[in-house]
Amino acid sequence: MSKSSPSKRPFPLERTRNIGIAAHIDAGKTTLTERILFYTGMIHRLGEVHDGAATTDWMAQEKERGITITSAAVSCSWKQLPTEGLYKAFEGQDFRVNIIDTPGHVDFTAEVERSLRVLDGAVAVFCGVAGVQPQSETVWRQATKYGVPRIAFVNKMDRVGANFDAAVEDIRTKLGANAAPILIPIGAEDLLKGQIDVVNKRAIIFSDDDKLGSTYAVEALTEENQAIADAAYEELVERLCNVDDELGEKFLMEEEITIQDVKASLRRATVANKIIPVAGGSAFKNKGVQALLDAVIDYLPGPLDIAAAVGQDPDDEETRIEVPTSDDGKFVALAFKLWADKFVGKLVFFRVYAGSVAKGDTIYNPRTRRSERVGRLIQIQAAQHTDIDVCHAGDIAAMVGVRDVRTGDTFTEQGNEVVLEPPSFPEPVISMAIEPKTKADQEKMANALQRLSDEDPTFTVKTDEETGQTIVSGMGELHLDIIRDRLLREFKVDANAGKPQIAYRETITRETGGEGKLVKQSGGRGQYGHVVLKMTPLERGKGLTLENKVVGGAIPKEYMNAVFNGVKEAVLNGVIGGYPVVDLHVEILDGSYHEVDSNENAFKMAAIFAMRDGMKKAKSILLEPLMAVECNTPEQFQGDIMGDLNRRRGKITAIDSKGGLSIVRADVPLSEMFGYSTVIRTLSSGRADYSMTPSHFEPVPQNIVEEIVAQRGEGK
């Protein structure tokens, strides 16, 4: 890698925070991000989501629909309120906060997944009325998977029915989180006026005259609020003593515990994912965002606070390599997102874990074994691009000029070969055929779909070998609808789409054996392969596992990879409707070979034949994806909505009541949920709403299996 002389970083690592804003759809993530940008001085006019004017909702589709579709990166700087804080050494100095605003809709879950993979901390936003919702649980699990420390922000405390204590209890019971309030709302609904700062034992009161929320006063607590603060402080210290040895020892030794001690302990426990600080407020009514930013600085980790990234040697998966965060180390970065920009071409979003990279440097990709030159480095501010000269450890930016790159690729220096763990993505659950309205657009559509699938790992494109149709797959109706819209607007391709198809799966229900033999002799060298295997059903979600139990060299070792490849190819097409086969364990038991005629292809074909033989005897069944559906409805419509869900083969799992609404939860087959938004509005006179997230796969009733197979046959 050719090294330019690194320029001095504008913000040291100690004063850098990389955070994500994540939550259920409509919990207020984008509104919160907009307020953060306003109070940090990055924007000078508040834009609202419902007006299509939010900074981070910059795509045309986002402005029109009032939802976030793609994660947007922005950077800002923040100077804390003067307090007895952790950072007296930095008092009066700005902290750099890099923020990624993520989508809340389940169809765009990949955006959350890849963002959380590269972030150091997150603010999880919850609705003060609804509490923990289905997608709240999904993003919480994603953050837990990557070990991301969190602060919870209970938003919409100005709404009718808002209840901070109930939301905190929801976080504890539904998410299993050790939640501890640190900023408690003063008042609720239209009486919301500020926050109790539990740690600093003070009140933050917002001025009624300043509708933008920029003016607030730090005051002494009233007698009533003092009692609330004392109880919350006592609970906070107790929870910290249970998870932080240092504070626990002070408590047992009956030493004085200062505010500084509590803050340091809260930071340690938050960074270690042992406690979740909770703040309450209203982003839309501009109350509570500044103190939340202070909490982000105080308690969420900087790049130096998290464990060193761990990668592996590309030539030896068993060798683990640590990548400590340092500007002086060798350059290591992870490409977590690709985006086709109409002005600059392919943007590669990346997070630097060690070292630095400058414009014009040459970087190395261990996957491709190739070096490429960085044409430009760009600091992203949503839709705005600012050229920068150098990117340091802990920074998130984008580069232009790198061609052969995929989401999850690692960038390093030549000779420093390490591969970081890429983000993982769920499998698509819905497919449809798509074709351009004019034959002239065929090639243009193919190129456009390829670029879109490069950007989005949950969007796949394939050609049906039997019909020649182009089949696109994604995470839901909305996902594919947005893809069609982008085809038209960005790539000028008008496309027709077929009816959405469900991503069914097949699996076996009993243990069975299979045998396959390929014997061909046609004059010259022949083909010989023979495989005997056993298939065993596994629990749902376990996928495919393989085991070699061949003894005595019945199948030579050099052919075993070919056998495994044959098994993997065979499970792509089941025996009921040609759907992929999942959740089975395959043991290769025996076989035979010919010294002259055996080769890899013969053993691969023999394994495919053995799998076909076994699947026919294994009583295969068809599985369908079920969605966890949550309907929020006024009580008078509850019966109609439950009846409709039952007609859709749904199973009601829970009925709750909160804030005057009935909350009906059910598991419903995805195939029965098309067009449901129109139905629920009709049933409730437009007063109910719903959300759904992928739940699990279950067997399809036999009478419906025949319909599905028949429809698949007609489609072909």
Secondary structure, 3 states (H helix, E strand, C coil): CCCCCCCCCCCCHHHEEEEEEEECCCCCHHHHHHHHHHHCCCCCCCCCHHHCCCCCCCCHHHHHHCCCCCCEEEEEEECCCCCCCCCHHHCCCCEEEEEEECCCCHHHHHHHHHHHHHCCEEEEEEECCCECCHHHHHHHHHHHHCCCCEEEEEECCCCCCCCHHHHHHHHHHHHCCCEEEEEEEECCHHHCCEEEECCCCEEEEECCCCCCCCCEEEECCCHHHHHHHHHHHHHHHHHHHHHCHHHHHHHHCCCCCCHHHHHHHHHHHHHCCCCEEEEECECCCCECHHHHHHHHHHHCCCCCCCCCEEEEECCEEEEEEEECCCCCCCCEEEEEEEEEECCCEEEEEEEEEECEEECCCEEEECCCCEEEECCEEEEEECCEEEEECEEECCCEEEEECCCCCCCCCEEECCCCCCEECCCCCCCCCEEEEEEECCHHHHHHHHHHHHHHHHHCCCCEEEECCCCCCEEEEECCHHHHHHHHHHHHHHHCCCEEECCCEECCEEECCCCEEEEEEEEECCCCCCEEEEEEEEEEECCCCCCEEEEECCCCCCCCHHHHHHHHHHHHHHCCCCCCCCCCECCEEEEEEEEECCCCCCCHHHHHHHHHHHHHHHHHHCCCEEEEEEEEEEEEEEHHHHHHHHHHHHHCCCEEEEEEEECCEEEEEEEEEHHHCCCHHHHHHHHCCCCCEEEEEEEEEEECCHHHHHHHHHHHHHHC
